[in-house]
Every structure is written in structure tokens, then in C-alpha cells.
């Protein structure tokens, strides 16, 4: 399994700029499966919404 960094925008209408950018790590076998997991993660927001911005393979130092 490889590690991918997912960048998304968390919408929050209470904030001045409408939300904030955040990241999380996802483990997946390929970039395609990482994108699929990232889309599912963004769709599973309990409140508000998340917009997927980018999925990149983690660069190990």
C-alpha cells in the first residue's frame, strides 16, 4: 500500500472566507483507488461539505 496526501476545501459559511483548506493521508494501492477513497471521504461529511482539490503521492524524505 502507498500513502497519498488528499487536499480538500472544507466549506463553512460561518467563516469570513467561506471555509478552509485541509489535508489528510489515505493508504491505497494505486492513484485511481486513492482518488476513489478521497471522493468517498469528501461525500461522507457529517455537516457542511468538502470539495476535493488534489490527490498526490506522499514523497518520502
C-alpha positions as CSV (number, residue, x, y, z in Angstrom):
1,X,0.0,0.0,0.0
2,X,1.1,3.5,-0.8
3,X,0.3,6.7,1.1
4,X,-1.4,9.6,-0.7
5,X,-2.0,13.1,0.6
6,X,-5.5,14.4,0.0
7,X,-6.1,18.1,-0.1
8,X,-9.7,19.4,0.3
9,X,-11.7,22.5,1.0
10,X,-14.0,22.3,4.0
11,X,-16.9,24.7,3.4
12,X,-18.1,26.6,6.5
13,X,-20.4,29.6,5.8
14,X,-19.7,31.0,9.4
15,X,-16.1,31.8,8.4
16,X,-15.2,35.0,6.6
17,X,-13.7,33.3,3.6
18,X,-16.3,30.5,3.4
19,X,-14.1,27.7,4.7
20,X,-10.6,26.4,4.9
21,X,-8.2,24.1,3.2
22,X,-7.1,20.9,4.9
23,X,-5.2,17.7,4.2
24,X,-5.3,14.1,5.3
25,X,-3.5,10.9,4.4
26,X,-5.0,7.9,2.7
27,X,-3.5,4.5,2.0
28,X,-4.3,2.9,-1.3
29,X,-2.8,0.5,-3.9
30,X,-2.9,3.0,-6.8
31,X,-3.6,6.6,-7.5
32,X,-7.0,5.6,-9.0
33,X,-8.1,3.9,-5.8
34,X,-6.8,6.8,-3.8
35,X,-8.9,9.2,-5.8
36,X,-11.9,6.9,-5.2
37,X,-11.4,6.8,-1.5
38,X,-10.8,10.6,-1.4
39,X,-14.2,11.2,-3.2
40,X,-15.9,8.9,-0.7
41,X,-14.3,10.8,2.1
42,X,-15.5,14.1,0.8
43,X,-19.0,12.8,0.2
44,X,-19.2,11.5,3.8
45,X,-19.1,14.8,5.5
46,X,-21.4,14.8,8.6
47,X,-22.0,18.5,8.4
48,X,-21.2,21.1,5.8
49,X,-19.4,19.8,2.7
50,X,-15.9,19.0,1.5
51,X,-14.6,19.7,-2.0
52,X,-11.8,17.6,-3.3
53,X,-8.9,19.7,-4.6
54,X,-5.9,17.3,-5.1
55,X,-4.5,13.8,-4.5
56,X,-0.8,13.3,-4.6
57,X,1.6,10.5,-3.7
58,X,3.4,11.2,-0.5
59,X,7.1,11.9,-1.0
60,X,9.2,10.0,1.5
61,X,12.2,12.2,2.5
